């Protein structure tokens, strides 16, 4: 049964030049594993049946995409691209139509290019259509040998003559096939070449021999088809991907003072009229609302920030929710589970963890708030600490609305501070405080007149 266009994504290679224990296709680019991008491009271009050929550390690759609707195919021996498609043949039984073959280490290819490839392939009624690019320095790539529009063959670098190596049109490694033809032609492939592998490129020569049309679509921007083989190319791809992400956001109304120093993961959402200063990092499942300011050195991970909030320099925010009109930092640390309702101030050198803070509550400086439920209009003075951990278990602090906490207070959980209470500066609170109360816990101050002078005289 045909459930939509089919695509085979090749992701079985060892990636030895990466010199890494991590499979090549799992190396991250802008917050996503490399393989994510070819899969997403194919899906957005209309290919619904996605079959991924894996080999090296296959279980690790499969585990990285637990929620994806993918068919996983294992290639136990690495015998070339033709062999990879042979491994996928059984999963394509009963399928008839265009078949895309794409590489899992080509992350920059746009969905629009795949759509153009499909349109051209269909228009030409070709058996094989190859995606190509013009490379001024084509070293290492297979060369396209043409006769007008007809592609006669694709010659790999190691098998090419000196004359063929002068050709600058290269094979990008992405193909559209007539599925019935290619699955039949696979049976005729052999390993009679310098690599001892089954070359998928031999399918082109088989199509020519059978009197079929073979065509090529040349991309305008050769960086789209750049393959990743080492960490230098990985870094280059990340620069190109990051610029695309930043450009799309700027066209959407986001300001960046220096976009070359702003690092934003794929999928991050930012509202119009928000300004990002240099050296900002927005990672994971993060969203920033409209009219926000994100200052230099701010790092936000898997968090949501509502409209008109101001994140000041050097602050770190993880798995938190920040309501509208909040001010955070400078140098604040919001750890996982922090929820600010709105109009809150979390000032310099304040750390929070697993708290819910009501509207207009604030902690302006040098404070730790953890495992706490905090009401509206609460003010924490400098040096406040919620003592939430007894060495074995975490305990909760509850602070109701309109409480004023003086400087240098310790709230030893579990403890509840009633609404409209005042905790005097320097107090250690170990018992619940009823509403509308003053609580203080200090030793009596003593003053010994002249002590300093007597001490200096003796010395």
PLY file of the C-alpha trace (Angstrom):
ply
format ascii 1.0
element vertex 459
property float x
property float y
property float z
element edge 458
property int vertex1
property int vertex2
end_header
0.00 0.00 0.00
1.40 3.38 -1.00
1.46 5.68 2.05
3.15 8.58 0.28
6.51 9.18 -1.34
9.38 7.06 -0.01
12.90 8.13 0.93
15.95 6.14 1.97
18.40 8.03 4.20
21.93 6.64 4.46
23.29 6.82 8.01
25.42 3.70 8.40
28.93 5.10 8.00
31.58 4.94 10.73
32.76 8.51 10.22
36.35 7.59 11.05
37.64 11.09 10.24
35.50 12.52 13.05
37.76 10.59 15.47
34.87 10.16 17.88
33.06 7.44 19.81
29.81 9.18 18.81
28.31 8.08 15.47
28.92 10.77 12.86
25.22 11.41 12.19
24.64 12.15 15.89
27.14 15.00 16.15
25.08 18.09 16.98
24.53 21.07 14.72
22.64 23.99 16.29
21.17 21.77 18.98
20.02 18.88 16.80
21.84 15.70 15.75
23.13 15.95 12.19
20.71 13.27 10.97
17.73 15.37 12.10
18.17 17.80 9.21
18.07 15.36 6.24
15.06 13.66 7.83
13.27 16.97 8.32
14.12 18.19 4.80
12.72 14.99 3.26
9.61 15.17 5.42
8.96 18.83 4.56
9.47 18.07 0.86
6.61 15.57 0.99
8.38 12.26 1.57
6.32 10.41 4.16
7.88 6.95 4.18
11.32 7.49 5.71
13.64 4.47 5.78
16.96 4.98 7.52
19.90 2.66 6.86
22.09 2.36 9.96
25.22 0.36 10.70
27.93 1.73 12.99
26.55 1.93 16.55
23.07 1.49 15.11
21.32 1.14 18.48
22.69 4.50 19.60
21.40 6.16 16.43
17.97 4.55 16.79
17.72 5.60 20.45
18.34 9.24 19.46
15.04 9.35 17.54
12.56 7.55 19.83
9.43 9.42 18.74
10.03 9.51 14.99
7.91 7.52 12.53
10.88 5.85 10.85
11.72 2.45 9.42
15.17 1.38 10.59
17.25 -0.87 8.31
20.56 -2.38 9.47
23.54 -2.63 7.12
25.84 -5.04 8.92
28.64 -4.80 6.34
29.82 -1.48 4.90
29.92 -2.36 1.20
29.00 0.99 -0.32
25.95 3.08 -1.13
24.60 0.54 -3.60
24.73 -2.13 -0.91
22.91 0.21 1.51
20.02 0.54 -0.92
20.06 -3.24 -1.44
19.53 -3.59 2.32
16.45 -1.34 2.06
14.96 -3.23 -0.91
12.79 -5.56 1.17
11.15 -2.64 2.95
10.21 -1.15 -0.45
8.32 -4.18 -1.76
4.97 -3.09 -3.17
6.08 0.53 -3.42
5.84 2.19 -6.83
6.76 5.79 -7.54
9.63 8.18 -7.02
12.25 7.04 -4.54
14.56 9.59 -2.91
18.00 8.55 -1.75
19.67 11.09 0.52
22.69 11.07 2.84
22.45 11.51 6.58
25.65 13.60 6.68
24.35 16.36 4.36
22.51 18.64 6.80
22.23 21.88 4.81
20.07 20.71 1.90
16.83 22.68 1.79
13.36 21.12 1.46
12.74 23.48 -1.46
15.67 21.92 -3.33
14.25 18.43 -2.83
10.89 19.68 -4.09
12.59 21.11 -7.19
14.36 17.79 -7.70
11.07 15.91 -7.48
9.33 18.33 -9.86
12.15 18.14 -12.42
12.36 14.34 -12.18
8.63 14.03 -12.77
8.61 16.56 -15.60
11.47 14.79 -17.40
10.00 11.32 -16.74
13.51 10.19 -15.91
14.57 6.85 -14.50
17.34 8.58 -12.51
17.77 12.23 -11.59
20.96 13.23 -9.80
21.44 16.33 -7.68
24.71 18.00 -8.69
26.76 21.12 -7.96
29.50 23.09 -9.64
32.66 22.93 -7.51
35.73 25.02 -8.41
37.79 22.43 -6.52
36.01 19.12 -7.09
38.70 16.93 -5.50
37.22 13.88 -3.77
33.84 14.02 -5.47
32.40 11.81 -8.20
32.28 13.64 -11.58
29.21 13.99 -13.80
29.85 12.88 -17.38
27.18 14.33 -19.68
25.95 14.22 -23.22
23.75 17.30 -23.23
20.94 16.72 -20.70
21.61 12.98 -20.60
23.94 11.81 -17.85
26.15 9.07 -19.24
27.88 8.06 -16.01
29.22 9.20 -12.68
32.93 8.50 -12.23
34.35 8.30 -8.71
37.55 10.26 -8.08
39.72 7.17 -7.68
38.41 5.61 -10.90
38.50 8.79 -13.02
40.98 9.54 -15.79
43.00 12.73 -15.72
40.63 14.29 -18.27
37.53 13.30 -16.26
39.02 14.81 -13.12
38.96 18.22 -14.82
35.12 18.14 -14.78
33.79 20.53 -12.12
30.19 19.29 -11.97
30.09 16.86 -9.06
27.70 14.26 -7.72
26.01 15.59 -4.56
24.99 12.09 -3.46
21.24 12.75 -3.59
19.14 10.91 -6.18
15.58 10.46 -7.30
14.85 7.09 -8.89
11.97 5.43 -10.56
11.58 2.80 -7.84
10.65 -0.09 -10.14
13.72 0.54 -12.29
16.25 1.02 -9.49
15.15 -2.00 -7.47
15.53 -4.12 -10.61
18.87 -2.54 -11.55
20.34 -3.20 -8.09
20.52 -6.88 -8.97
23.08 -6.10 -11.69
25.55 -4.17 -9.52
29.04 -5.57 -8.90
32.15 -4.63 -6.91
34.59 -4.40 -9.83
36.16 -1.08 -8.80
39.10 0.26 -6.80
37.10 0.36 -3.56
35.60 -3.11 -3.86
32.15 -1.66 -3.15
28.72 -1.60 -4.76
28.52 1.89 -6.26
25.06 3.39 -6.47
26.46 5.58 -9.23
26.58 2.50 -11.50
22.79 2.72 -11.64
23.21 5.69 -14.00
25.21 3.63 -16.48
22.63 0.83 -16.18
19.84 3.29 -17.00
21.75 4.55 -20.07
22.34 0.98 -21.23
18.61 0.30 -20.86
17.73 3.35 -22.95
16.28 5.26 -19.99
16.41 9.00 -19.36
19.02 10.16 -16.87
19.02 13.76 -15.75
20.79 16.11 -13.34
19.60 19.12 -11.36
22.42 21.49 -10.43
21.95 23.43 -7.18
22.62 27.17 -7.20
24.43 27.13 -3.85
26.99 24.32 -3.54
27.15 24.71 0.26
23.71 23.07 0.37
25.21 19.73 -0.60
28.27 19.91 1.62
28.92 16.58 3.30
30.33 16.37 6.83
33.38 14.14 7.16
35.44 15.78 9.91
35.08 18.29 12.72
36.28 21.21 10.60
33.42 20.61 8.16
31.07 20.15 11.12
32.03 23.58 12.44
31.67 25.10 8.98
28.18 23.62 8.63
27.21 24.97 12.04
28.30 28.48 11.03
26.17 28.28 7.88
23.19 26.81 9.73
23.45 29.37 12.52
23.51 32.24 10.04
20.36 30.88 8.36
18.59 30.61 11.72
19.62 34.14 12.72
18.73 35.61 9.31
15.26 34.06 9.40
14.68 35.51 12.87
15.91 38.95 11.86
13.64 38.93 8.81
10.85 38.06 11.27
11.43 41.19 13.37
14.14 40.20 15.88
17.09 42.57 16.38
20.64 41.26 16.88
23.39 43.71 17.65
26.03 41.28 16.34
24.40 38.19 14.76
27.78 36.53 14.21
28.08 36.05 18.00
24.50 34.93 18.73
24.02 31.17 19.09
20.45 29.94 18.62
19.39 26.32 18.33
17.11 25.07 15.59
13.48 25.36 16.68
13.91 28.25 19.15
11.06 30.80 18.82
11.52 34.55 19.35
8.87 37.27 19.12
9.09 40.50 17.15
10.91 43.55 18.55
13.04 41.47 20.88
16.70 42.50 20.98
19.56 40.06 21.44
22.95 41.38 22.53
26.28 39.70 21.64
27.24 36.29 23.02
23.69 35.18 23.78
22.95 31.44 23.68
19.37 30.17 23.32
19.25 26.39 23.40
16.85 23.49 23.21
13.09 23.99 23.47
13.27 27.68 24.25
10.88 30.50 23.38
11.32 34.24 23.95
8.33 36.55 23.70
7.89 39.96 22.08
9.67 43.15 23.11
12.20 41.37 25.30
15.80 42.37 25.92
18.42 39.64 26.25
21.76 41.08 27.27
25.33 39.93 26.73
26.31 36.47 27.95
22.80 35.24 28.77
22.27 31.48 28.36
18.71 30.14 28.17
18.06 26.39 27.95
14.66 24.69 27.51
12.80 27.67 28.97
9.92 29.97 28.11
10.20 33.74 28.53
7.08 35.87 28.14
6.68 39.31 26.56
8.55 42.41 27.71
10.94 40.56 30.01
14.51 41.75 30.47
17.27 39.18 30.93
20.36 41.01 32.15
24.00 40.22 31.44
25.53 36.93 32.48
22.35 35.21 33.64
21.76 31.47 33.19
18.23 30.07 32.88
17.41 26.35 32.67
14.03 24.61 32.35
12.18 27.60 33.74
9.11 29.69 32.92
9.35 33.46 33.13
6.13 35.46 32.98
5.63 38.88 31.38
7.46 42.03 32.46
10.09 40.24 34.55
13.64 41.42 35.20
16.30 38.75 35.73
19.93 39.40 36.62
22.59 40.46 36.06
24.39 37.22 36.99
21.26 35.39 38.16
20.86 31.62 37.95
17.38 30.19 37.44
17.63 26.43 37.82
15.07 23.84 36.68
11.54 24.21 38.01
11.62 27.99 38.47
8.27 29.66 37.63
7.91 33.45 37.74
4.29 34.58 37.38
5.03 38.08 36.10
6.39 41.48 37.12
9.05 39.74 39.16
12.59 40.83 39.86
15.37 38.30 40.33
18.48 40.38 40.84
22.24 39.96 40.76
23.68 36.76 42.22
20.26 35.30 43.05
19.84 31.56 42.56
16.46 29.85 42.35
15.47 26.18 42.02
12.02 24.57 41.87
10.08 27.61 43.04
6.79 29.23 42.12
6.80 32.96 42.62
3.62 35.05 42.57
3.25 38.36 40.73
5.42 41.29 41.83
7.46 39.16 44.22
11.18 39.95 44.14
14.62 38.99 45.38
17.01 41.73 44.41
20.42 40.32 45.32
22.57 37.61 46.90
19.77 35.18 47.73
19.03 31.46 47.36
15.40 30.31 46.98
14.83 26.59 46.54
11.82 24.27 46.87
9.53 27.16 47.70
6.01 28.38 47.04
6.02 32.18 47.15
2.97 34.45 47.01
2.35 37.90 45.54
4.19 41.08 46.55
6.81 39.24 48.60
10.16 40.96 49.09
13.30 39.03 50.00
16.13 41.08 51.46
19.77 40.58 50.61
21.31 37.33 51.78
18.09 35.37 52.30
18.38 31.58 52.17
15.70 28.91 52.13
17.39 26.00 53.90
15.65 23.22 51.99
17.97 20.22 52.42
18.67 18.35 55.65
21.30 16.08 54.11
18.77 13.37 53.26
15.53 14.98 52.03
14.38 18.21 50.43
11.72 20.24 52.30
9.36 22.99 51.19
9.09 26.61 52.26
5.76 28.43 51.86
5.72 32.22 51.90
2.26 33.76 51.55
1.29 37.11 49.98
2.69 40.47 51.10
5.48 39.08 53.29
8.60 41.19 53.85
11.77 39.23 54.57
14.62 41.29 55.99
18.25 40.86 54.96
20.31 37.87 56.08
17.38 35.63 57.02
17.41 31.85 56.94
14.11 30.02 56.49
14.66 26.45 57.70
12.18 24.22 55.87
9.63 22.84 56.31
8.24 26.18 57.35
5.28 28.43 56.48
5.29 32.22 56.67
1.78 33.67 56.95
0.57 36.55 54.79
1.54 40.14 55.59
4.23 39.06 58.05
7.64 40.65 58.57
10.79 38.69 59.26
13.38 40.86 60.96
16.85 41.06 59.46
19.33 38.49 60.69
16.68 36.02 61.83
16.78 32.24 61.56
13.17 31.07 61.21
12.56 27.44 62.23
8.86 27.58 63.14
5.72 28.63 61.25
4.89 32.34 61.44
1.19 33.30 61.66
-0.24 36.05 59.41
0.30 39.74 60.24
3.17 38.94 62.62
6.71 40.08 63.30
9.19 37.23 63.68
12.74 37.70 64.87
15.43 35.40 66.18
18.58 37.09 67.47
20.89 36.97 70.49
20.95 40.10 72.60
23.48 42.67 71.42
26.14 43.60 73.99
28.36 46.73 73.90
31.51 46.88 76.07
32.69 50.46 76.30
36.41 51.10 75.79
37.25 47.44 75.00
39.07 48.29 71.79
41.33 50.86 73.44
42.26 48.47 76.27
43.08 45.71 73.78
45.32 48.03 71.74
47.16 49.22 74.89
48.03 45.64 75.88
49.37 44.82 72.41
0 1
1 2
2 3
3 4
4 5
5 6
6 7
7 8
8 9
9 10
10 11
11 12
12 13
13 14
14 15
15 16
16 17
17 18
18 19
19 20
20 21
21 22
22 23
23 24
24 25
25 26
26 27
27 28
28 29
29 30
30 31
31 32
32 33
33 34
34 35
35 36
36 37
37 38
38 39
39 40
40 41
41 42
42 43
43 44
44 45
45 46
46 47
47 48
48 49
49 50
50 51
51 52
52 53
53 54
54 55
55 56
56 57
57 58
58 59
59 60
60 61
61 62
62 63
63 64
64 65
65 66
66 67
67 68
68 69
69 70
70 71
71 72
72 73
73 74
74 75
75 76
76 77
77 78
78 79
79 80
80 81
81 82
82 83
83 84
84 85
85 86
86 87
87 88
88 89
89 90
90 91
91 92
92 93
93 94
94 95
95 96
96 97
97 98
98 99
99 100
100 101
101 102
102 103
103 104
104 105
105 106
106 107
107 108
108 109
109 110
110 111
111 112
112 113
113 114
114 115
115 116
116 117
117 118
118 119
119 120
120 121
121 122
122 123
123 124
124 125
125 126
126 127
127 128
128 129
129 130
130 131
131 132
132 133
133 134
134 135
135 136
136 137
137 138
138 139
139 140
140 141
141 142
142 143
143 144
144 145
145 146
146 147
147 148
148 149
149 150
150 151
151 152
152 153
153 154
154 155
155 156
156 157
157 158
158 159
159 160
160 161
161 162
162 163
163 164
164 165
165 166
166 167
167 168
168 169
169 170
170 171
171 172
172 173
173 174
174 175
175 176
176 177
177 178
178 179
179 180
180 181
181 182
182 183
183 184
184 185
185 186
186 187
187 188
188 189
189 190
190 191
191 192
192 193
193 194
194 195
195 196
196 197
197 198
198 199
199 200
200 201
201 202
202 203
203 204
204 205
205 206
206 207
207 208
208 209
209 210
210 211
211 212
212 213
213 214
214 215
215 216
216 217
217 218
218 219
219 220
220 221
221 222
222 223
223 224
224 225
225 226
226 227
227 228
228 229
229 230
230 231
231 232
232 233
233 234
234 235
235 236
236 237
237 238
238 239
239 240
240 241
241 242
242 243
243 244
244 245
245 246
246 247
247 248
248 249
249 250
250 251
251 252
252 253
253 254
254 255
255 256
256 257
257 258
258 259
259 260
260 261
261 262
262 263
263 264
264 265
265 266
266 267
267 268
268 269
269 270
270 271
271 272
272 273
273 274
274 275
275 276
276 277
277 278
278 279
279 280
280 281
281 282
282 283
283 284
284 285
285 286
286 287
287 288
288 289
289 290
290 291
291 292
292 293
293 294
294 295
295 296
296 297
297 298
298 299
299 300
300 301
301 302
302 303
303 304
304 305
305 306
306 307
307 308
308 309
309 310
310 311
311 312
312 313
313 314
314 315
315 316
316 317
317 318
318 319
319 320
320 321
321 322
322 323
323 324
324 325
325 326
326 327
327 328
328 329
329 330
330 331
331 332
332 333
333 334
334 335
335 336
336 337
337 338
338 339
339 340
340 341
341 342
342 343
343 344
344 345
345 346
346 347
347 348
348 349
349 350
350 351
351 352
352 353
353 354
354 355
355 356
356 357
357 358
358 359
359 360
360 361
361 362
362 363
363 364
364 365
365 366
366 367
367 368
368 369
369 370
370 371
371 372
372 373
373 374
374 375
375 376
376 377
377 378
378 379
379 380
380 381
381 382
382 383
383 384
384 385
385 386
386 387
387 388
388 389
389 390
390 391
391 392
392 393
393 394
394 395
395 396
396 397
397 398
398 399
399 400
400 401
401 402
402 403
403 404
404 405
405 406
406 407
407 408
408 409
409 410
410 411
411 412
412 413
413 414
414 415
415 416
416 417
417 418
418 419
419 420
420 421
421 422
422 423
423 424
424 425
425 426
426 427
427 428
428 429
429 430
430 431
431 432
432 433
433 434
434 435
435 436
436 437
437 438
438 439
439 440
440 441
441 442
442 443
443 444
444 445
445 446
446 447
447 448
448 449
449 450
450 451
451 452
452 453
453 454
454 455
455 456
456 457
457 458
